Amino acid sequence: MKKFNKISTTAFLFLTLTTAFACNEKKQDNTVTLLSHSLQATEPSRDNTVQIALLLDTSNSMDGLINQAKSQLWDIVNEFSSAKCGNGTRPNLQIALYQYGNDNLSSSEGYVEQVLDFSSDLDEISEKLFSLTTNGGEEYCGKVIQTSLQQLPWKNNPDHLRLIFIAGNEPFDQGRYDYRTALGNAKEKDVVVNTIFCGNYDQGIHTFWKNGATMTGGDYMAIDHNKEVVHINTPYDEIIIELNSKLNTTYISYGALGQQKMSSQKEQDYNAYEMEEAVAVKRAVSKSSRLYNNKNWDLVDAYDDDAFNIEDLETKDLPKELQQKSKTEIKAYVMAKKEEREKIQEQILDYNTKRTAYIAKHQIENNTGELENVMIQALKKQAASKNYSWD
């Protein structure tokens, strides 16, 4: 009986560890051979998700910060697309967005607003970023951190990476809600808070932005949010943009939101192009990555989802060009679009490799975006503690 209890205890501990550390490599353990078949069948979770809440000051002086966020979203997505867990799986990415310090927001809510709940929809994230405008106001860092901790559905798996990036330029201790209480709550949830002061590095230290980061093991960073990012044009930009237009023709909308989401896709292409041609190129690269998935409205992405069955679709949910076709014909059409899309995406990525090499050769100084740099550096550093690596 004692021997049985000992094995049972070992089994329980093994189950606990494999469940908790989903991103870690599976370790060889001789005790596994002693366990039951049901224990040997236990697998670590394959659904690893990185959650990032971006808290942006949208008071009058923050136009440069908002513009950097709009233009550099795609750099961050493209960098993250090559992240890999220790067990070989690729993590998902969810981004939430808050604004604070804007006089247009409710004073009773502390001038804080959730702009977007955690989302993996890159078009939606872009749309919400482009909706931001500046005005006012009163910037309460403690309040916006606490609000994001309360409102967002943070995952509780200890192996998942949960990050807050808060950016602004007023003292970190403003407002009636003590920022130290908010940070204590973040630490309890294993949420790492990174602070980005828009201004002089030492001034940010004196106004508690560094303290705001160190309390949860985060990074303190200072940026010039008004820095002009100089994009280097390459011979491959127009080719990639043209390929992006062809890529859009491979999407097959379905369901109630299909046409609306397809229009949104084109609108976000336009928003990126209006900022800079280089931003449109980076977005096209993102659309060729694993993170750009639209299974909720696109038949090609949905077809790859095990939970989706094309047989369950009603005729009215299909685009007009497919409503008179048989199920067999629809499947053949979807597979043809899938093959076409994969070829275009492969071409975009090949040209982007040449593009990045061209930029590296012709770039005299570091002209990459300030916000992009600090976020990627902090993300990689903190991801390493959860056994992530980059290709």
Phi, psi and chi 1 to 4 in degrees:
 res  aa     phi    psi   chi1   chi2   chi3   chi4
   1 MET       -  -41.3  178.1   62.2   72.2      -
   2 LYS   -62.8  -39.5  -72.0 -177.8  179.0  178.7
   3 LYS   -64.2  -40.7 -176.4  176.6 -179.4 -178.9
   4 PHE   -62.6  -42.9  176.2   79.9      -      -
   5 ASN   -62.8  -38.4  -72.4  -19.9      -      -
   6 LYS   -64.4  -43.4 -176.4  175.3 -179.2 -179.5
   7 ILE   -65.6  -39.6  -67.1  175.2      -      -
   8 SER   -62.5  -41.2  -62.3      -      -      -
   9 THR   -63.5  -43.1  -57.8      -      -      -
  10 THR   -61.2  -41.6  -55.2      -      -      -
  11 ALA   -61.9  -42.0      -      -      -      -
  12 PHE   -62.9  -43.4  174.2   76.8      -      -
  13 LEU   -64.4  -40.4  -71.3  171.8      -      -
  14 PHE   -64.2  -42.6 -177.6   81.4      -      -
  15 LEU   -60.2  -43.5  -87.9  170.2      -      -
  16 THR   -61.5  -44.6  -56.9      -      -      -
  17 LEU   -68.9  -42.6  -72.4  170.4      -      -
  18 THR   -70.1  -26.8   54.6      -      -      -
  19 THR   -76.5  -39.4  -58.8      -      -      -
  20 ALA   -73.7  -39.9      -      -      -      -
  21 PHE  -106.1   70.6  -62.5  100.2      -      -
  22 ALA   -69.9  -24.3      -      -      -      -
  23 CYS   -92.6  -11.5 -167.1      -      -      -
  24 ASN   -79.5  155.1  -70.4  -19.7      -      -
  25 GLU   -66.8  145.3  -64.6 -178.3   24.8      -
  26 LYS   -72.3  126.8  -69.6  161.8   53.6  175.7
  27 LYS   -91.3  146.6  -53.5  -66.3 -176.0 -177.1
  28 GLN   -77.8  132.5  -66.8  -66.5  -32.9      -
  29 ASP  -143.3  121.2 -170.7  -21.3      -      -
  30 ASN   -62.0  -23.3  -66.8  -27.8      -      -
  31 THR   -68.3  -17.9   60.7      -      -      -
  32 VAL   -60.7  -36.6  174.8      -      -      -
  33 THR   -65.9  -19.7   58.7      -      -      -
  34 LEU   -85.7  -12.2  -58.6  174.8      -      -
  35 LEU   -88.3  166.8  -55.2 -179.5      -      -
  36 SER   -70.8  166.5   66.3      -      -      -
  37 HIS   -60.7  -36.5  174.0   76.1      -      -
  38 SER   -65.1  -33.7   62.0      -      -      -
  39 LEU   -72.5  -40.4  179.4   58.6      -      -
  40 GLN   -63.4  -25.9  -69.1  174.2    0.2      -
  41 ALA   -80.2   -9.1      -      -      -      -
  42 THR   -68.6  129.8  -59.1      -      -      -
  43 GLU  -120.6  146.1  -69.1  -70.9  -19.2      -
  44 PRO   -61.6  153.1  -18.8   29.9      -      -
  45 SER   -61.4  136.5  168.5      -      -      -
  46 ARG   -95.6   -1.3  -46.4  -62.4  -74.6 -178.2
  47 ASP  -103.4   76.3 -179.2   22.8      -      -
  48 ASN   -94.4  130.4 -166.6  -75.7      -      -
  49 THR  -127.9  130.8  -58.4      -      -      -
  50 VAL   -95.7  126.4  171.9      -      -      -
  51 GLN  -110.9  126.9  -65.4 -179.2  -50.5      -
  52 ILE  -126.1  122.2  -62.3  175.9      -      -
  53 ALA  -104.1  122.8      -      -      -      -
  54 LEU  -104.3  114.6 -171.7   57.5      -      -
  55 LEU  -108.6  110.1  -41.3 -177.8      -      -
  56 LEU  -112.5  131.2  -61.5  178.6      -      -
  57 ASP   -73.2  120.1  176.9   -6.2      -      -
  58 THR  -114.3   34.4   55.9      -      -      -
  59 SER   -76.3  176.6   61.3      -      -      -
  60 ASN   -54.6  -34.5  -88.7  -22.5      -      -
  61 SER   -86.1    6.1   54.6      -      -      -
  62 MET  -106.4   17.7  -69.1  -69.4  105.0      -
  63 ASP   -58.4  -40.0  -68.3  -72.9      -      -
  64 GLY   -63.6  -39.5      -      -      -      -
  65 LEU   -63.1  -45.7  172.4   68.4      -      -
  66 ILE   -63.5  -40.3  -55.9  -53.6      -      -
  67 ASN   -64.6  -38.5  -75.3  -25.9      -      -
  68 GLN   -63.9  -41.9  -74.4 -156.7   27.2      -
  69 ALA   -61.8  -41.4      -      -      -      -
  70 LYS   -63.4  -43.7  -68.6  173.4 -177.4  177.1
  71 SER   -83.3  -25.6   65.3      -      -      -
  72 GLN  -104.1    1.4  -69.1  159.2   27.5      -
  73 LEU   -52.8  -42.9  165.7   66.9      -      -
  74 TRP   -72.0  -30.0  -51.9  112.0      -      -
  75 ASP   -62.9  -43.1  -65.3  -78.1      -      -
  76 ILE   -66.3  -43.5  -64.6  165.1      -      -
  77 VAL   -62.6  -45.2  169.5      -      -      -
  78 ASN   -64.0  -36.9  -68.6  -21.6      -      -
  79 GLU   -66.8  -43.3 -171.5   72.6   28.8      -
  80 PHE   -70.2  -24.7 -173.8   82.9      -      -
  81 SER   -60.5  -21.3   66.0      -      -      -
  82 SER   -98.5    9.5   61.0      -      -      -
  83 ALA   -71.4  148.1      -      -      -      -
  84 LYS  -144.0  137.9 -177.0  168.2   60.6  176.0
  85 CYS   -76.9  162.9  -70.0      -      -      -
  86 GLY   -62.2  -26.6      -      -      -      -
  87 ASN   -88.1    8.3   61.7   10.7      -      -
  88 GLY    92.7   -8.7      -      -      -      -
  89 THR   -82.0  163.8   60.1      -      -      -
  90 ARG  -103.0  128.0  -60.5  -73.9 -174.0 -177.7
  91 PRO   -75.4  149.9   28.5  -34.5      -      -
  92 ASN   -79.8  164.4  -58.1  -45.1      -      -
  93 LEU  -129.3  129.0  175.7   65.0      -      -
  94 GLN  -124.0  134.8  -67.3 -178.5  -16.5      -
  95 ILE  -124.3  132.2  -64.2  176.6      -      -
  96 ALA  -114.5  155.6      -      -      -      -
  97 LEU  -134.1  129.4 -179.6   61.8      -      -
  98 TYR  -124.8  149.0  -81.1   76.9      -      -
  99 GLN  -120.5  150.6   62.8  169.4  -36.2      -
 100 TYR  -149.3  161.1   72.3  102.1      -      -
 101 GLY    80.5   21.6      -      -      -      -
 102 ASN  -113.0  127.3 -169.9  -46.5      -      -
 103 ASP   -63.2  -18.2  -80.6  -10.3      -      -
 104 ASN   -74.7  -11.3  -70.5  -30.2      -      -
 105 LEU   -88.5  163.3  -53.7  177.8      -      -
 106 SER   -69.0  128.3  169.8      -      -      -
 107 SER   -67.6  -32.2   59.8      -      -      -
 108 SER   -68.4  -20.5   62.9      -      -      -
 109 GLU   -97.6    9.7  -61.8  -65.3  -32.4      -
 110 GLY    75.1   26.5      -      -      -      -
 111 TYR    55.7   44.0  -58.6  102.6      -      -
 112 VAL  -127.1  138.8  169.5      -      -      -
 113 GLU  -143.7  134.4  179.8 -173.8   51.5      -
 114 GLN   -79.5  114.7 -177.8 -172.5   94.9      -
 115 VAL   -85.5  -34.1 -179.1      -      -      -
 116 LEU  -154.3  128.4  179.7   66.2      -      -
 117 ASP   -69.5  171.5 -161.2  -13.9      -      -
 118 PHE   -52.9  128.4  -80.4  129.2      -      -
 119 SER  -144.8  145.4  175.3      -      -      -
 120 SER  -105.2    3.1  -61.9      -      -      -
 121 ASP   -82.2  102.0 -173.9  -26.3      -      -
 122 LEU   -66.3  -32.2  -62.5 -177.1      -      -
 123 ASP   -66.3  -40.3  -71.8  -20.2      -      -
 124 GLU   -66.3  -40.8 -176.9 -179.9   32.3      -
 125 ILE   -61.2  -45.1  -63.9  166.1      -      -
 126 SER   -61.7  -45.8  174.7      -      -      -
 127 GLU   -57.4  -43.8  176.7 -171.9  -17.8      -
 128 LYS   -69.4  -36.8  -64.4  -58.3 -177.0 -178.3
 129 LEU   -62.4  -41.6  -83.5  172.8      -      -
 130 PHE   -73.5  -12.8  -86.3   88.2      -      -
 131 SER   -82.5  -12.6   74.0      -      -      -
 132 LEU   -73.3  137.0  -63.8  178.6      -      -
 133 THR  -133.2  158.7   56.8      -      -      -
 134 THR  -103.1  149.0   58.0      -      -      -
 135 ASN  -174.6  134.6 -174.8   51.0      -      -
 136 GLY    88.8 -155.0      -      -      -      -
 137 GLY   179.4 -152.6      -      -      -      -
 138 GLU  -111.6  120.3  -60.3  -67.3  -25.3      -
 139 GLU  -105.2  110.0  -61.7   99.7  -49.7      -
 140 TYR  -113.6   95.9  -56.6  144.7      -      -
 141 CYS   -65.0  -45.2  -64.9      -      -      -
 142 GLY   -58.3  -40.5      -      -      -      -
 143 LYS   -66.6  -44.7  178.0   64.7  175.7  176.8
 144 VAL   -70.2  -35.1   68.1      -      -      -
 145 ILE   -63.6  -49.0  -68.2  170.9      -      -
 146 GLN   -62.2  -40.4 -179.2   60.5   25.0      -
 147 THR   -61.9  -42.6  -59.1      -      -      -
 148 SER   -67.1  -33.6   69.1      -      -      -
 149 LEU   -68.3  -36.8  -69.0  170.2      -      -
 150 GLN   -78.4  -39.3  -70.4  177.1  -31.2      -
 151 GLN   -86.3  -33.5  -69.7 -177.6  -14.5      -
 152 LEU   -82.4  144.3  -67.3  172.4      -      -
 153 PRO   -82.1   73.2   30.0  -33.5      -      -
 154 TRP   -64.4  136.9  -64.4   96.7      -      -
 155 LYS   -73.6  153.3  -67.4 -177.7  178.2  -67.6
 156 ASN  -109.8    5.2   55.8   16.5      -      -
 157 ASN   -68.7  122.4 -171.4  -42.7      -      -
 158 PRO   -64.5  -14.0   23.0  -33.6      -      -
 159 ASP   -88.9  -10.8 -163.8   43.6      -      -
 160 HIS   -80.8  145.8  -73.5 -170.9      -      -
 161 LEU   -92.7  122.1 -169.8   61.1      -      -
 162 ARG  -123.7  118.6  -65.7  171.3  -71.8  -86.1
 163 LEU  -130.8  142.4  -55.1  174.7      -      -
 164 ILE  -115.0  133.5  -73.3  175.4      -      -
 165 PHE  -117.0  116.5  -73.5   88.9      -      -
 166 ILE  -115.0  129.8  178.3  169.8      -      -
 167 ALA  -125.6  137.9      -      -      -      -
 168 GLY  -178.2 -175.6      -      -      -      -
 169 ASN  -137.1    9.6   69.8  -18.7      -      -
 170 GLU  -104.3  162.9  -68.8  -66.2  -34.5      -
 171 PRO   -50.9  137.9  -29.9   36.8      -      -
 172 PHE   -69.3  -19.7 -156.3   76.2      -      -
 173 ASP   -97.1   12.6   61.7  -16.0      -      -
 174 GLN   -68.9  152.4  -74.6 -171.1  156.0      -
 175 GLY    96.1  163.6      -      -      -      -
 176 ARG   -79.8  -21.8  -72.6 -179.9  -69.6  179.6
 177 TYR   -84.5  119.3 -165.0   90.3      -      -
 178 ASP   -66.5  120.8 -167.0  -31.8      -      -
 179 TYR   -61.1  -28.3   75.9   88.5      -      -
 180 ARG   -67.8  -32.8  -69.6  166.5  -66.3 -169.0
 181 THR   -66.0  -44.5  -58.3      -      -      -
 182 ALA   -60.4  -42.3      -      -      -      -
 183 LEU   -69.1  -33.8  -66.2  171.0      -      -
 184 GLY   -62.8  -40.2      -      -      -      -
 185 ASN   -67.5  -36.0  -66.3  -27.5      -      -
 186 ALA   -63.8  -42.0      -      -      -      -
 187 LYS   -64.0  -37.9 -165.3  167.7 -175.5  178.3
 188 GLU   -61.9  -35.3  -77.0 -173.3   11.1      -
 189 LYS   -86.2    1.4  -72.9  178.6  174.4  -76.9
 190 ASP    59.3   39.3 -166.8   25.7      -      -
 191 VAL  -103.3  122.3  175.6      -      -      -
 192 VAL   -88.5  126.8  177.2      -      -      -
 193 VAL  -102.3  120.4  178.0      -      -      -
 194 ASN  -106.7  134.8  -59.3  -78.4      -      -
 195 THR  -113.1  135.8   62.6      -      -      -
 196 ILE  -122.9  105.4  -55.7  171.4      -      -
 197 PHE   -88.3  127.7 -178.8   68.3      -      -
 198 CYS   -90.5   85.8  -60.5      -      -      -
 199 GLY   158.1 -158.9      -      -      -      -
 200 ASN   -65.2  136.2  178.0  -91.5      -      -
 201 TYR   -57.9  -48.3 -173.8   90.0      -      -
 202 ASP   -67.0  -35.1  -70.2  -26.8      -      -
 203 GLN   -63.0  -38.7 -177.0 -176.6   -5.4      -
 204 GLY   -63.0  -35.7      -      -      -      -
 205 ILE   -65.8  -45.1  -66.5  175.8      -      -
 206 HIS   -67.2  -22.4  -65.7  -40.3      -      -
 207 THR  -105.8   24.7   51.4      -      -      -
 208 PHE    75.5   10.7  -53.8  104.5      -      -
 209 TRP   -68.7  -36.6  -78.6   79.6      -      -
 210 LYS   -67.5  -42.1 -175.5  176.3 -177.6  179.7
 211 ASN   -60.8  -35.7 -169.6   43.3      -      -
 212 GLY   -62.7  -27.8      -      -      -      -
 213 ALA   -86.9  -43.8      -      -      -      -
 214 THR   -67.8  -23.8   54.9      -      -      -
 215 MET   -64.6  -24.4  -77.3 -173.6   65.3      -
 216 THR  -115.8   10.4   62.5      -      -      -
 217 GLY    79.3   18.9      -      -      -      -
 218 GLY   -86.3 -176.0      -      -      -      -
 219 ASP  -107.5  139.9  -74.7  -52.5      -      -
 220 TYR   -99.5  132.3  162.0   65.2      -      -
 221 MET  -138.9  149.5  -59.6  152.7  -80.8      -
 222 ALA  -125.6  137.2      -      -      -      -
 223 ILE  -132.8  158.9   66.4  170.5      -      -
 224 ASP   -91.9   96.7  176.4    3.4      -      -
 225 HIS   -71.8  -12.3   58.4  -65.3      -      -
 226 ASN   -99.0    8.1  -67.8  -43.5      -      -
 227 LYS   -63.3  133.5  176.2 -177.4  176.5 -178.8
 228 GLU   -80.9  119.5  -72.1  -73.5  -24.7      -
 229 VAL   -86.3  120.1 -179.9      -      -      -
 230 VAL   -93.5  112.0  179.6      -      -      -
 231 HIS   -88.7  136.9  -62.8  -74.8      -      -
 232 ILE   -92.8  118.3  -63.4  177.0      -      -
 233 ASN   -73.4  143.1  -64.6  -36.0      -      -
 234 THR  -127.4  163.7   80.5      -      -      -
 235 PRO   -67.0   -8.6  -18.7   30.8      -      -
 236 TYR  -102.0   -7.0  -48.0  103.9      -      -
 237 ASP   -61.8  -51.7  -65.8   -7.0      -      -
 238 GLU   -65.0  -32.9  -70.2 -173.2    8.5      -
 239 ILE   -64.5  -44.7  -59.7  173.1      -      -
 240 ILE   -65.6  -40.2  -68.0  174.1      -      -
 241 ILE   -65.0  -38.5  -71.1  172.9      -      -
 242 GLU   -66.1  -40.2 -177.2  178.1  -15.0      -
 243 LEU   -64.8  -33.8  -75.0  169.2      -      -
 244 ASN   -62.6  -38.8  178.6   67.9      -      -
 245 SER   -62.3  -40.6  -64.1      -      -      -
 246 LYS   -67.5  -35.9  -67.1 -179.5  179.9  178.8
 247 LEU   -59.3  -39.8 -177.9   64.6      -      -
 248 ASN   -62.1  -27.2  -74.3  -10.8      -      -
 249 THR   -74.8   -7.8   66.9      -      -      -
 250 THR   -91.1   -0.8   67.9      -      -      -
 251 TYR   -88.8  135.3  -75.9   83.9      -      -
 252 ILE  -119.7  105.2  -48.7  169.4      -      -
 253 SER   -73.5  147.4   65.4      -      -      -
 254 TYR  -148.0  161.3   75.9   92.6      -      -
 255 GLY    77.9 -178.7      -      -      -      -
 256 ALA   -63.9  -32.1      -      -      -      -
 257 LEU   -97.6   -2.3  -67.5  177.5      -      -
 258 GLY   -53.5  -56.2      -      -      -      -
 259 GLN   -65.3  -39.1  -74.2  -61.5  -41.8      -
 260 GLN   -63.1  -43.1  176.1 -173.3  -29.4      -
 261 LYS   -71.9  -32.4  -63.3  -62.5  -73.0 -175.6
 262 MET   -66.9  -38.3 -175.3  171.8  -79.7      -
 263 SER   -65.8  -38.9  -64.6      -      -      -
 264 SER   -63.5  -38.8  176.1      -      -      -
 265 GLN   -56.5  -47.2  179.5 -171.9   63.3      -
 266 LYS   -69.1  -35.7  -66.7  177.0 -178.8  176.8
 267 GLU   -64.5  -39.7 -177.4  179.8  -12.7      -
 268 GLN   -72.6  -29.7  -61.7  -41.2  -52.5      -
 269 ASP   -59.6  -45.7  -77.5   -8.3      -      -
 270 TYR   -64.1  -44.1  176.1   78.5      -      -
 271 ASN   -58.8  -42.9  -77.3  -21.3      -      -
 272 ALA   -64.4  -44.2      -      -      -      -
 273 TYR   -65.6  -36.0 -168.9   83.7      -      -
 274 GLU   -64.7  -30.4  -78.8  -67.6  -73.4      -
 275 MET   -72.6  -54.8  -67.2 -155.4   75.0      -
 276 GLU  -164.0  147.3  -70.6  -83.1   -5.8      -
 277 GLU   -59.2  -37.2 -174.7  177.3   83.0      -
 278 ALA   -64.2  -33.5      -      -      -      -
 279 VAL   -67.3  -39.9  177.1      -      -      -
 280 ALA   -62.6  -37.0      -      -      -      -
 281 VAL   -64.5  -45.9  170.4      -      -      -
 282 LYS   -62.8  -37.7  -66.6  172.1 -175.2  178.3
 283 ARG   -64.0  -41.4  172.0  170.7  158.7   79.8
 284 ALA   -59.9  -37.5      -      -      -      -
 285 VAL   -66.2  -41.7  174.2      -      -      -
 286 SER   -60.3  -38.7  -67.6      -      -      -
 287 LYS   -70.3  -11.1  -71.7  168.9   65.1  178.5
 288 SER  -101.6    7.1  -59.0      -      -      -
 289 SER  -100.1  167.9   78.0      -      -      -
 290 ARG   -65.6  -20.2   63.6 -178.8 -179.9   84.0
 291 LEU   -80.2  -14.9  -64.4  174.9      -      -
 292 TYR   -93.7   90.7 -169.6   75.2      -      -
 293 ASN  -127.0  127.9 -172.8  -68.2      -      -
 294 ASN  -124.2   45.9  -62.0  -70.8      -      -
 295 LYS   -63.8  -17.9   63.1 -177.3 -179.7 -178.7
 296 ASN   -76.1  -14.1  -67.1  -31.7      -      -
 297 TRP  -140.9   -9.2   64.2  -92.5      -      -
 298 ASP  -112.8  125.9  166.4   53.4      -      -
 299 LEU   -65.1  -31.1  -83.2  179.5      -      -
 300 VAL   -67.0  -50.0  174.8      -      -      -
 301 ASP   -66.4  -38.6  -76.5  -20.8      -      -
 302 ALA   -64.4  -35.6      -      -      -      -
 303 TYR   -62.2  -27.5 -164.5   73.5      -      -
 304 ASP   -83.2   -6.9  -75.4  -23.2      -      -
 305 ASP   -87.6  124.5 -171.3  -13.5      -      -
 306 ASP   -60.0  -27.7  -67.9  -22.6      -      -
 307 ALA   -80.9   -7.1      -      -      -      -
 308 PHE   -98.4  136.7  178.5   81.6      -      -
 309 ASN  -129.0  112.7 -173.4   -6.3      -      -
 310 ILE   -62.6  -22.5 -158.6  168.0      -      -
 311 GLU   -66.4  -23.5  -58.8  -76.5  -12.0      -
 312 ASP   -81.8  -10.0  -64.2  -25.5      -      -
 313 LEU   -72.9  136.2  -80.9 -179.2      -      -
 314 GLU   -84.7  153.9  -63.8 -176.2   23.3      -
 315 THR   -56.6  -39.6  -59.0      -      -      -
 316 LYS   -65.4  -19.1   65.4 -180.0  178.2   61.6
 317 ASP   -85.5   -6.2  -69.4  -33.0      -      -
 318 LEU   -93.2  155.7  -66.8  168.3      -      -
 319 PRO   -64.8  156.1   22.8  -32.8      -      -
 320 LYS   -56.2  -37.0  -70.5 -178.6  179.7  179.5
 321 GLU   -67.7  -13.4   63.0  -92.6   25.6      -
 322 LEU  -109.1   -7.4  -63.5 -176.1      -      -
 323 GLN   -67.9  -23.6  -70.9 -177.4    0.2      -
 324 GLN   -98.1    3.9  -57.5  -57.9  -42.2      -
 325 LYS   -93.6  156.0  -66.1 -176.7 -179.5  -66.2
 326 SER   -77.4  166.5   67.3      -      -      -
 327 LYS   -60.6  -37.4  -64.2  -63.8 -176.7 -177.7
 328 THR   -64.5  -43.5  -59.6      -      -      -
 329 GLU   -66.1  -37.7  -70.6  172.9  -34.9      -
 330 ILE   -63.3  -45.0  -67.6  171.7      -      -
 331 LYS   -61.3  -42.6  -72.2 -179.8 -177.7  178.8
 332 ALA   -63.3  -38.7      -      -      -      -
 333 TYR   -65.4  -44.2 -175.7   83.5      -      -
 334 VAL   -63.6  -43.5  170.4      -      -      -
 335 MET   -65.5  -34.8  -66.0  -52.4  -64.4      -
 336 ALA   -65.9  -41.9      -      -      -      -
 337 LYS   -66.4  -36.8  -72.8  -66.1 -175.9 -177.6
 338 LYS   -62.5  -46.2  174.2 -179.3  169.0   63.9
 339 GLU   -62.8  -42.7 -176.4  178.0  -12.4      -
 340 GLU   -62.1  -43.0 -178.4 -176.2   -4.3      -
 341 ARG   -62.9  -44.9 -179.1 -178.6  -58.8  176.2
 342 GLU   -62.0  -37.1  -71.4  173.8  -11.7      -
 343 LYS   -66.1  -43.0  -72.3 -179.8  179.3  177.9
 344 ILE   -65.8  -43.7  -65.2  171.0      -      -
 345 GLN   -62.3  -39.7  -71.2  175.4  -34.2      -
 346 GLU   -63.0  -40.3 -174.7  177.1  -14.3      -
 347 GLN   -64.2  -43.5  -73.7  178.6  -67.3      -
 348 ILE   -60.0  -44.8  -71.4  174.5      -      -
 349 LEU   -67.2  -36.8  -65.2  177.5      -      -
 350 ASP   -64.3  -45.9  -75.0  -15.8      -      -
 351 TYR   -66.8  -32.0  -81.8  114.3      -      -
 352 ASN   -68.0  -33.5 -173.6   57.6      -      -
 353 THR   -61.1  -43.4  -60.5      -      -      -
 354 LYS   -67.1  -37.3  -63.0  174.7 -178.2  177.3
 355 ARG   -64.1  -46.8  172.1 -178.3  165.7  -87.4
 356 THR   -65.7  -34.9   52.5      -      -      -
 357 ALA   -65.8  -39.6      -      -      -      -
 358 TYR   -63.1  -44.2 -176.7   94.7      -      -
 359 ILE   -63.2  -44.1  -69.2  172.5      -      -
 360 ALA   -60.4  -35.5      -      -      -      -
 361 LYS   -74.0  -33.6 -177.7  178.1  178.9  179.9
 362 HIS  -103.2   -3.4  -68.2   82.7      -      -
 363 GLN   -83.0  118.3 -165.7  161.5  -15.0      -
 364 ILE   -81.7  -40.5  -59.9  173.7      -      -
 365 GLU  -136.5  173.4   58.5 -179.8  -30.5      -
 366 ASN   -75.4  101.0 -178.8   16.1      -      -
 367 ASN  -110.1   16.6  -75.5  -41.3      -      -
 368 THR   -72.6  164.4   55.3      -      -      -
 369 GLY   -68.8  141.1      -      -      -      -
 370 GLU   -62.5  -49.8  -66.9  -90.2  -67.6      -
 371 LEU   -62.4  -43.6 -175.6   65.1      -      -
 372 GLU   -57.6  -47.6  161.2 -152.6  -14.6      -
 373 ASN   -59.0  -51.9  -84.9  -17.2      -      -
 374 VAL   -69.3  -36.6  -63.9      -      -      -
 375 MET   -66.9  -43.6  -75.4 -170.1   64.8      -
 376 ILE   -66.1  -41.2  -70.8  174.1      -      -
 377 GLN   -61.7  -46.2  -72.4  170.6   13.3      -
 378 ALA   -66.7  -41.8      -      -      -      -
 379 LEU   -59.8  -46.8  175.6   60.9      -      -
 380 LYS   -66.2  -40.1  -76.5 -170.1  169.5 -177.4
 381 LYS   -62.7  -46.5  173.9 -175.9  174.0 -177.4
 382 GLN   -76.7  -28.5  -71.4  152.5   29.7      -
 383 ALA   -67.4  -31.2      -      -      -      -
 384 ALA   -60.8  -31.9      -      -      -      -
 385 SER   -70.1  -16.3   68.5      -      -      -
 386 LYS  -106.0   15.5  -59.4  -75.1 -173.3  177.1
 387 ASN    71.8   31.9 -156.7   27.0      -      -
 388 TYR   -88.1  155.7  -72.2   84.3      -      -
 389 SER  -140.9  170.7   61.0      -      -      -
 390 TRP  -123.9  138.3  -98.5 -104.4      -      -
 391 ASP   -65.4      -  -69.2  -21.8      -      -
